[in-house]
């Protein structure tokens, strides 16, 4: 939560002292480890570094307390940025979603990933598209046009996907309010899986699975995921692996979607973004690589700041790119893959994945 100066309450001095002590204890332990790994420190150097840390510890404790973080364990976890990612299976309907996708792959059905035109929707689409391709699925993707189609799943888009032979639609970053559209898809004999992170209406769409951490009956512990974060959890569930194992594979996409959608950088989001920023420093995705090079040629002086600038600037850049590269309802035209798919692939996927997609 963001506090303004005139809204801040007096600090809990007791909490600040406890936080300072906890942070200082951890910092001292890290300092001792660092001293052991290097050449022996003089007493003067050790005292000087420790004194500087004490000032930083007190300031950091005050900032955390002002933000309402007064539990030392919670504070240390937040500072470490390494909160454990929860089991994807805890998301309601996750098992049903996986079962239907596995069935579609086994039967050779064509799966359509339907995303959104903002950064979260694009990164979520690229993330799931890439993963399904890697699983051997026959998959297309579609992104609506901001001006022509508007937000969310539409009957025109469903009809277009049906005309191109798609039997299963998986939405990312949208669909939670598509009640009429879900009924229309069912009338065409198409199955629908919804993955979203927006607040659900009272009546959920009739779908094979509705995966949304904000569902009233959802039992997952973290509710702050973005659309790309939910897609990330779906990919981990499809692979049957701990989500931490997916971070080096697609953590960059989840991180960019999280930052661009202005999600709170707490809990699991902090873990996703920390891993994603590290991955973006040495990205081999053509789109991110170009943005990183552009960022470093400007005001950014190191890899870390360049990676952060990618997250902060990708939103406005994609707005321009999407108008020129992403089609709307005609996105599924063409024999191999849609214009939208090509845009998502070219901007977000790795060279090796591009080769696999071209040969599929």
Secondary structure, 3 states (H helix, E strand, C coil): CCCCHHHCCCCCHHHHHHHHHHHHHHHHHHHHHHHHHCCCCCHHHHHHHHHHHHHHHHHHHHHHHHCCCCCHHHHHHHHHCCCCCCCHHHCCCHHHHHHHHHHHHHHCCEEEEECCCCHHHHHHHHHHHHHHHHCCCEEEEECCCCCCCCCCCCHHHHHHHHHCCEEEEEEECCCCCCHHHHHHHHHCCCEEEEEECCCCCCCCCCCCEEEECCCCCCCCCCCCCCHHHHHHHHHHHHHCCCHHHHHHHHHHHHHHHHHHCCCCCCHHHHHHHHHHHHHHCCCCEHHHHHHHHHHHCCCCCCHHHHHHHHHHHHHHHHHHHHHHHCCCCCCCCCCCCCHHHHHHHHHHCEHHHHHHHHHC
